[in-house]
Every structure is written in structure tokens, then in C-alpha cells.
Amino acid sequence: FFFKQKTAYEFSACLVGSEMCIRDSISVANATYKVQSLTKKGYLRKERSEEDRRESHLHVTERYYDYRSLFTSYANIVIQRVEESCSEDEIETFKGCLLYTSDAA
């Protein structure tokens, strides 16, 4: 309805860390920090590759799925309330504000 919700990352089958940084316009240092932070908080699990020990595979954990479910439920409640209480013109204005302040702008 309002916006496409992004998942933590929509990894392709063989996305390398540096490719992720280019795609998401972030530095390698920032990506490393974020991965370490999310791992420490329990949202990601790091696993060394058996084929290439220099490579790590990242897996989202059950804790991430629980948080995502909670967020999605709340977002759906907010969307339903907006649809019930606002006119079509107000909804279009609100969508425009969301797009303006989001990454889509």
C-alpha cells in the first residue's frame, strides 16, 4: 500500500561483501560494524565457509524473524487506521510525504 518493506538484506546467491557495499552505498568499515552489531544482538549468525575459509556466510536468526513479524504487524495496524480515518486526498498526501522522506527520494 504505502511502501515496499525491505527485508534485512535480500542477498543474491553469491553476493560478496564489497558488492553489497557498492549496491547499498556504504563503506566496508560500516558494513563490518553493522554485521558485528547485529551478530552481537542476536539477529545474525556468522558461519565460516567450508570451501573458502576467508569467506563467511550470514544467516538471519529466529530473533530477526520475530522482530520482523512484530514490526510488520504494527505497520499493518497503522496502515489500516490511516485507511479508515483519512480521505483519499489525505492518503495521497501522506504517501507523498513518506516517499519524500524515504530512500526512494
C-alpha positions as CSV (number, residue, x, y, z in Angstrom):
1,F,0.0,0.0,0.0
2,F,2.3,2.8,1.2
3,F,5.7,1.4,0.6
4,K,7.6,-1.9,-0.1
5,Q,9.0,-3.1,3.1
6,K,12.6,-4.1,2.8
7,T,14.0,-7.2,4.5
8,A,17.3,-7.0,6.4
9,Y,19.0,-7.8,3.1
10,E,17.8,-9.6,0.0
11,F,21.0,-11.4,-0.7
12,S,21.6,-12.9,-4.2
13,A,23.1,-16.3,-4.3
14,C,26.7,-15.1,-4.4
15,L,26.9,-11.5,-3.2
16,V,30.3,-10.6,-2.0
17,G,30.7,-8.1,0.9
18,S,32.3,-5.5,-1.3
19,E,29.5,-5.9,-3.9
20,M,27.0,-5.4,-1.1
21,C,28.8,-2.2,-0.1
22,I,28.6,-0.8,-3.6
23,R,25.0,-1.8,-4.0
24,D,23.9,-0.2,-0.7
25,S,26.4,2.8,-0.9
26,I,28.1,2.0,2.4
27,S,31.7,1.7,3.3
28,V,33.3,-1.7,4.1
29,A,34.1,-0.5,7.6
30,N,30.4,0.5,8.2
31,A,29.2,-2.9,6.8
32,T,31.6,-4.7,9.1
33,Y,30.4,-2.7,12.1
34,K,26.7,-3.4,11.3
35,V,27.3,-7.1,10.8
36,Q,29.2,-7.3,14.1
37,S,26.5,-5.3,15.9
38,L,23.6,-7.4,14.5
39,T,25.5,-10.6,15.4
40,K,26.1,-9.4,18.9
41,K,22.4,-8.6,19.3
42,G,21.4,-12.0,18.0
43,Y,19.8,-11.0,14.7
44,L,22.6,-12.6,12.5
45,R,24.6,-15.8,12.8
46,K,28.0,-15.9,11.0
47,E,29.2,-19.2,9.6
48,R,32.7,-19.8,8.0
49,S,32.6,-21.2,4.5
50,E,33.9,-24.8,4.3
51,E,35.2,-24.2,0.7
52,D,36.9,-20.8,1.4
53,R,37.8,-20.1,5.0
54,R,38.2,-16.4,4.2
55,E,34.5,-16.2,3.4
56,S,31.7,-16.0,6.0
57,H,28.0,-16.8,5.3
58,L,25.5,-14.7,7.2
59,H,22.2,-16.2,8.3
60,V,19.3,-14.3,9.9
61,T,18.2,-15.9,13.2
62,E,14.8,-16.6,14.7
63,R,15.1,-13.4,16.7
64,Y,15.2,-11.4,13.5
65,Y,12.1,-13.2,12.2
66,D,10.3,-12.5,15.5
67,Y,11.2,-8.8,15.3
68,R,10.2,-8.6,11.6
69,S,6.9,-10.2,12.4
70,L,6.2,-7.7,15.2
71,F,7.2,-4.7,13.0
72,T,5.0,-6.0,10.1
73,S,2.0,-6.5,12.4
74,Y,2.3,-2.9,13.7
75,A,2.8,-1.4,10.3
76,N,-0.3,-3.2,9.1
77,I,-2.3,-1.8,12.1
78,V,-1.1,1.7,11.3
79,I,-1.9,1.4,7.6
80,Q,-5.4,0.1,8.4
81,R,-6.0,3.0,10.8
82,V,-4.9,5.5,8.2
83,E,-7.2,3.9,5.6
84,E,-10.1,4.0,7.9
85,S,-9.7,7.6,9.2
86,C,-8.3,9.6,6.2
87,S,-9.8,10.7,2.8
88,E,-8.2,9.6,-0.4
89,D,-6.6,13.0,-0.8
90,E,-5.1,12.8,2.7
91,I,-3.7,9.3,2.0
92,E,-2.1,10.5,-1.3
93,T,-0.5,13.4,0.6
94,F,0.7,11.1,3.3
95,K,2.2,8.7,0.7
96,G,3.9,11.6,-0.9
97,C,5.5,12.6,2.4
98,L,6.6,9.0,3.1
99,L,8.2,8.8,-0.4
100,Y,9.9,12.2,0.1
101,T,11.5,11.1,3.4
102,S,12.4,7.6,2.4
103,D,15.2,6.1,0.4
104,A,13.0,6.3,-2.7
105,A,13.5,10.0,-3.0
